[in-house]
Amino acid sequence: MNRKPNIVYILNDHQAWYGHGMAQGGPKPMRPNFEKFAAEGMEFTNAYCVTPMCGPARRSMLTGLYPHTHGQVHNENDPPYRHDVYLDILAENGYTNYYYGKWHAGPGCAYDHHCTGLSQSGYGNPYNTPEYAEYCKKRGLPRAQHMVERVLRPDSYENSHFFKKLKEGELYQCEDYWCGEHAIGLTVTPKETHEAFFLANLACDKLEELAKQDSDEPWSLRVDFWGPHQPFFPTKEFADLYDPESIPMYPSFENDLHDKPENLTWEVSRPLGDGKHIIRPNPLPWSEWQKMLARCYAHITMVDAAGGLVVDKLRELGLDENTIVIWTTDHGDAIACQGGHFDKDSHMAQEVERIPMAIRWPGSIQPGQTSDRLVFTCDLPVTMLDAAGLTFPERVDGKSLLELGCHRPGEKDWRTSLMCETYGHGYGLTLLGRMVVDENNIKYTCFEGQQDELYDLNADPYEMKNLACLPEYDDLKQKMRQLLRQKQQESCDPVPLKQLLP
């Protein structure tokens, strides 16, 4: 057995989870593999993403730092790396790193951080890689093809000539340099042609190689799926698991947003929005949203099945006993919430901020545990280094989840509040926003020049009633503002709170 544990990190992208099927009595996204995995270790039931945007969130998961420190505040502003990356630290201490999937975490790609495998700069498109062509040839598979059922088209697609072949009622292959189409449909080729199974099978092939090496040298392996980010293109096998008519109306779908900040009214996907703002009442009847959610949920279940291949392969090869595995997502998804959004944009609704997260480490983390302590994605790289007996050489914002999972003394001093942040979607738009949530699930959010928000998530989990607009909650609002100011100071946030207050 290796002296140091191997490390496996499975990262889904943009996953609808919080609120879906939580209280309205309908089906929820099925994640049997994740739930089985979580039951074998510790599941974190109060986990948050540091920010709702891919690029900043993913860079935080490499550095353990808030975006305001590492500088990747938008998806594509891409400042050079100036802070330590956990992959580099692992490599410098004897680990061999393997990386399969999406990068979208600033300049370069995983190859620039002591990794081999499959990685592209920017958002990327796995279907354009020579590795995908070789994979399909080796297995006798065609290139993935999808029957498009609905397209929700932002104006930027027309202006930038993105996805010109994406048309409702027609077969489609993604051939652009990135693959984030606002569309739903069905993958009509075998599920193995889909990027999720492509990546999972590459990872499983590597695990088989490692099992045959019989080496004492430790390794880390990452699988970064492009899904369940849209486009929602499940195969029929997974689509048949969901009856659209059984999905009840999402609680905040008909919210008129009268007490919300302006950013919750932004919606670029036509016909839901007019190019900037959401149209109310929603232009699509709930029966059409049921179809979209059924495809979304099926895509989640398909990615869950692909991730399960990796977890099962570890067990099959006997590699699981000395391997710590983390499975989570970079951020959530706002689909159907607060008036009927399709994409998350840059707001900080719970559907976007709250994420699934679990960790398994046989012999170190006892199975069957859950924790409702406040954790977030900055904790993940700190945790992986801690498992390897290593630390970041400079200050970071995350803490090791092993304090909770292994019930170390530091568990007593775990955080009782948590700050998350946004700088907006980018692409010419900057929106400064901060949120803080405390151990009692009181949440406060403020954006520059906009209405602030205050919610008691225990009583109002779907954020239907903004208490910040009610004078009887002024004392609580002031208390949460002071807490936010404290969290900003702790993290060396350069944005003054007064700039964010309405």
N, C-alpha and C positions, 0 to 999 in steps of 0.2 A: 504493500500500500504506500502511496506517495506520502511524504512527510507533509507537504502542503496540499491543500485540496484543489481539485480542478474546479473551474468556474464556468457555469453555463448561464447565459442571459438571453431570455426570450422576450422580444419586444414587439407587441402589436402596435399598430398606428391608428390613432383617431377612432377610438372605440365607443360606441353608444352603450352605456351601462347604467349610470345613475338614473333612477326614476322610471326606467322602462320595465313595466311589469311589477313595479314595487308595491303599488297600492290599488291600482285600478282593476285588478282581478283578471286581466287578460294574460296571454302568454308573454314570457320574458325571453330575451335571447338565451338560447341553450348553450351552455359552456361545460359539457360533461367532463372534458379532459382537464380544463382549468380547475374545476371544482374538486375533482379527484386529487389532482396535484396539491391544491391548497390544503386539503384534509390530511395530507401526509406531512405537513409542516405547520407554518403559521400564516394565516391570512390576515391582512391588514384591512379592516373594514372602514377605516376613516383616512384613506390615502388621497392625496391631492397631487396634481401636477404643478410644477413651479410657475408655469406660464402656459397659456392656451395655444401657443404657436410652435410648429414643428422644429424649426431651426434653433430657436432659443432653448426650447425644452430639451432637445437632444444634446446640445452642447453642455447644458447643466448636468445631464446624465453622464457626461464624460469628465467634467471638472469638479462637480460638487458645489458649484457656485451659482448665485443668482445671475440672470442675464445682465443686470446693471453693473456687475463686476466683470464678467467675461466678455461683454461687449456685443454678443450676437443677439441684438434686441429684436431684429426682424428676420424673416426667413432667408433673405438674400443680401443682407448688408455685409456679411462675411469679413469681419476684421481678422487679421492674422492671429494665430494662437500665441498667447503670451502666458498662459497658465498651464499648470501640470495636468496631464490627461492620464486617467488611471491605466489605460492600455499601455502607455509608455512606461509607467512605473512597474507594471507587471513584467513587461519584457526585460527591463533593466534588472529584474530580480529573478530571472530564470524561467519565466513563463513563455510559452509559445502561444501566440494569439491567432485565432481563426475567426473570421468575420464573414457573414453571409447576409447580404440584403441592403436595405436602404441606409443611406448616410444622412444627408440633408442636415448637417451640423456645422456648417461653416466651410471654409476653403479646404480644398483637397478632398481626401476620402480616407477610409480606414487604412489603406496601404501606407499612408504617411505616418501612421502610428503603430508601426511594428505588427501589422496584421497581414495575413494572406487569406485568400478565399475569393469572394465576389463583392466588390464595392465600386460605386460610381460617384462622381462628384455631383453636388446639387441634389435635386429630387430624384432624378434618374428614371430609367425605364428598364426593368429586368428583361423584357421581351426583346430588347435590341442587342443584348450582349452575346458575344461568341459562346459564352458558357451555356446560355439557354439553347442556342442552336445545337451545340454539341450534346446537351442533355436530351433534347428531343430526338436527335438522330440516334443516339445510343439506345433509347427506349422505344423507338419506332412511333413517336408521337408527332402530331401536326402542331403548328403554331397555335396558340390559344385564339379562339374565335368566340365572339359573343353576339347574341341576338339582342339588339337594343330595344327596350320597351318605352323608355322615356328619357328625354334630355332636358335638363335644367341649365340653360345656357347663359352664363355671364357675358356682358358686352365685351369683356377682354378676350374671349375666344374669337369673336369676329374681328376685333382690332388687331390681334396678334396672329391670326390665322392658325389658332390651335384647333386640333381635332376636326379638321374639315370633313373627314369621312364619317363622323359620328352622326348618324341619322336614325330617327325612330323607325322601327319596323324593318331595319336592314341589318345584315351581318357586319361585324366590325372587328378589326384587328388594331390594337394600339401600336402605332408606328412612330409617334412623336417622341421628342427627346425626354418627355416626362409623361406620367400616366395618372393624373388626378382628375379624370373626367367627371363632371357632374351629371351622372347618368345611372340608370338602373337597367337590368336585363338579366339574361341567363347566359352562362358559359356553355356552349353547345359541344365543345370538345371535351375529352376526358378530364376529370378533375386534376390529374397529374400535370396537365398543361398549364394550370393556373400558377401564378407566381408563388403562392403560399406553399404549394406542394413541391414546386421546383426548389425553393430554398430549403424546405424541410428535408428533402431527399439529398441535397448536397451536404447538409449538415450530418445526416445519418451516414452517408458514405464516409465522411471524415471520421466520425466516431468509430466506424468499423476499422478504419486504418489505425486509429490510435489504440484500439483494443488489441490489435495484432502486434503492436510494437513492444509491448511489455516493458515500458520504460518507467523509470522513477521520476522523470522530469514532468513538472506540472504544466497544464495548458488551460487556456480559457477559450470559450467558443460562444459567439453571439449569433443569433438569428433575428434579423430585423425585417419583419414582414412589411410590405407596402400596404397591406390591408389590416383591418376592415375599413380603411379609408375608402371613400367613394373613388371609382365607380363600384356600385354594388352589383357584382356579376357572379353570383353563386351558380353552381351546377344544379340540375334538376333534383339530384339526390338530396341536397340540402334545402332547396326551395320547397320540396314536398313536405318538409317537416312543419311548415307554417301555413295556416289558413288565414288569409288576409282578413276575412270577415270576423274573425274571432278577436281581433286587436281593437280594444276599446279606445275611445278618443283620449289622447294625451291630456292630462289635467290643465296644462297651461296653453293648449293649442288655440283656444279662443280668447286668450287674454288680450285686452285692448291696449295694454302697455301705457296707460295714462300716467302711471306713477313710476315709470322706468327711465333710466338714462337713455340719451339719444342713441347710443351705440347698439342698444337692443332693438332698435327699429331698422338697423341697416340690413339689407338683404340684396345681394347683387344678382342672384340667380333668377332669371326670368322663366316663367311668368309669375313667380312668387313676389318679386319686387319690380320696381320700375327702373331699375338700374342702380339705385342707391338705397331706397327705403322699402320695407316690406309693405305690401298692400293688405289692407284690412277692410272687411273680413277676408280671410285667405282665399285666393282665386281658385284653389283646387279643393273640391269637396273631400270630406274625410274618407270617403270610399277610395279615392285615389291615393291618399296618404297611407291607407291600410296596405295597399299594394307596395308602396315604397318601403314601408317599415318591414313588411314581410321579406323583401329582398335584402334589406339591411341586416335583419336578424339572421337570415340564412347565411349571409356572408360572414358574420361573426362566428357562427357555428362551423363554417368551413375552415376559417383560420384556426379556430380552436382544435379542429381535427388535425390540421397540419402541425400545430405545436405539440399536440399529443404524440405524434410520430417521434419527435425528438426525445420527449420524456420517456416514452416506452422503449426507445432504442437504448438509452442509457441503462435502463433496468435489464433489458435483454442481454446486453454485453457485460453486465456486472460492473459497470462503471459508476453506478449511482451511489455506492456506499461512501466514496471519498470525493463526492462532487456536490458543491453547493449550487442550487438552481434558483434563479429569480425569474418570475414571469409577471409582466405588467404591460402597461401601454403608455405612450408619451403624453396623451391628453385625451379628453372625452370628445363628445359629439353633440351638437345642439339640435339634432334632427327632431322636428315636430314641436319643439318647445317654444314658449313665449311668442305666440302668434303664428307659429308654423315656419320655422327656419329649416333650410336644408343643410347648410354648412355652418361651422362654428364661428366664423369671423374672429373677432378679438375680444368679445365680451367675456365675463367671468361668472356666468350662470353655473349652477351646480352641475348641470349636465356636461359642461365642458371641463370643469375643474376636478370633480371627483372621479377617481379611477380605480379599477381593480388592481390588486397587488398581492402577491404571495411569495413565500420563500421556503425552500425545503433543503435540509442538510441532515441526512440520517446520522444519528449518533451525537449530534450537537443541538439540533432543534427537535424537541419532542413533537410527535404528530398530534393532530387534532386540536391545535391551538388557534384562537382568534385574538386579535388585539384591536381595540378601538382608540388607541393612542394616535395622536396627530403625527402623520409621517408624510413625506413628499419625495419627489423624484431626485432632489439633491442628495438624499440619503443613500441612494443606490451605489454610486461609485465608492463612497466611503465604506459601505458594507462589504463590497467585493475586496477592497484592499485589506480591510480588517480580517476577513476570512483567511487571507494569505499572510497575515502577520505583518502587514505594511500600513503605512499612513501617508497622506499627502504631506509634503514638506512644509507647506504654507497653510495659512488659515483657510478653511472652507466653511460653507454654510450648512452642509449636511452632517448627519450623525449616523453612526453605525446601527443598523437595525438589529444587529446581534445583541445589543444591549437589552432589547426586548425579547428577541427570539430565544436567547440563551439565559435570560433572567439574571443578567449581570448587575452589579451594584449601581451602574449608571441608569438602570431602569427607574430608580427612585427620582432621579433628576431630569426625567424626560420632559420635553417641551410641553407646555400647557396652552400654547397658542402658536399660530402659524401664519406667515405672510406669503402671499403669492402676488404676481405682478404681470402687467402687460404693457407693451409699447405700441400696441395696435398691429394691424395686419401688414404694415409696410407698403411697398409698391406705391410710394408717394404719400402715404398717410401715416402719421404718428399720433397715437392716442395714449396718453399717460394714464395708467390706472393701477391701483393697488387694492388688495383685499386682505382682511385679517379674519380669522375664525378662532374661537377659543374652545376650551374643553367642554363648555356647556352648549356647544353648537350654535352660538350667537355669531353671526357673520355680518361684517361691515365692508362695503365696497365704495370707492370713490374714484371718479374719473375727472380729468382736467376739464373744467367748463361745463360739467354735466350734473344731473341729479345724482346724489349719492343714494346708497341703498343700505337697509338694515333689516335682517331677517332672524327670526327664531326658527332654526331649521327643524327643531323637534316638533314644533306646532305647525310649521309651514314648509314642508320639505321641497315643495315645488316653487317656492318663492313667488307666491301669488299676491301677497300684500306687503308693500314696502313700508315698513315702520318708520323709516327716516322722514316720511312726509307727515307724520303725526306728532303734534307737540307733546303729547303725554310720554313719548319715548325719547325726549331730548336728553335726559340724564344718561340713559343707556347709550345713546349715540355719542355723547361726549366721552363716556368711558371707553368705548371702542375706538374712538379717534386717538385717545391717549395711548391705548394699547398698540395701535398701528404706528404711532410715532416712535414708540419704544422698539418695535420690531424693525423699523427702518434704521434706527440708530445702531442696533445690534448688527445689522448686515451692511453697514456703511453705505446705505442708499443715498445717492447724491440728489435725488428729487425731494425738495422740501414739501412737507405735508400741506402747507398753506396753498401751494400751487395746485393741489389736487382737489381742494375743498370747493363746493359750489358757492 
